[in-house]
Amino acid sequence: MLKSKIIVAYRIISVLILSIPTAINIYVQGDIVNSIVAVPLITLGLSGIAIFIDGKLESLLNREELLSAFKIPVLNIYLKLPTIAWYIKSVN
């Protein structure tokens, strides 16, 4: 539950950050070059960073679930398997 709230909070914050270049362009009343070239490129760059961080955040929060899925089987720990020394002794 806490993990989903953290992800939702991050996504809301990232949407607010992504809307900043557009809001500044509207407030300052930028020229046509800023409106067509600069603002979309800045937004695209910020989107790429936000997507990268989102993926890292999800993998960090889901790491415990993945690690618990890959536990070492207890039976194999106590299994007595022949070692390489046993093979060397049997060859000689």
N, C-alpha and C positions, 0 to 999 in steps of 0.2 A: 504494500500500500504506500509506504513511504517512498519507495523507488519510483512508482508511477507519478507521485506528486512532485518529486525532484525533476523528472523528465518534463512534465507539463510546465512547471515553473521555468525551466531553462528554455523551452520552446516559446513561451510567451515573451520572455526577455529578449530572445533572439529576433522575434518578429518586430518588437519595438525598436531594436537596434537597426534592423533592416529597413525600417520605414524612415529613419532619420535623414538619409540623403534626399529623399523625395520631399519630406517636410521642409528641409532647408531650402531646396530649390523653389518650392512654392512661396515660402516666406520672403526670400531674397528676390524673387522674380528673376531667375536666371535667364540668360539668353538661350537661343535655340541650340547652340552647340552643347551647352551644359545639359539641356533637357534631353537631347537625343543621344549624346555620346557619353558624357562624364557620369551622369547619375546612374544610367543602367550598368555601366562598367563597375562603378563602385558597389552598387547593389549586388551585382553578380559575384564580385570578389568576396564581399561579406557573406553572401549565401554559401559559397564554397567553404569558407572557414567555419560557418555555423554547422554545415552538414558534417564536416570532418569532426568537429568537437562533439556533435550529437552522437555519432557512431562510437567515438571513444567513451563517452559517458555511458551509453547503453551497455557496451561491453564491460566496462568497469563495474556497473551495478549488477549485471547478470553473471559476473565471474564466479560468485559463490555457488550459484545454481549449477554452472557448468562443471566446477571442480567437484561438487558432491555427486555428480552423475558418473564420474570416472574414478571411482574408488578401486583400490587394489583388492582383488578377491582374497579373502582370508585363507581359503583352502590352499592356494598356491604358495603362500608363505611357508607353510609347514611341510610342503611336499619335498621329499628327499630325492633330488635329481643327481645323477652322476656328474661329477665335475671334470674338468679337463685333466686333472691329475689322475683320475681313475682311468681315463683313456690312455694316458701315457704308460701307466703301470701295466695295463692289459696288453699293450703292444710289445713291451720289453719282455 
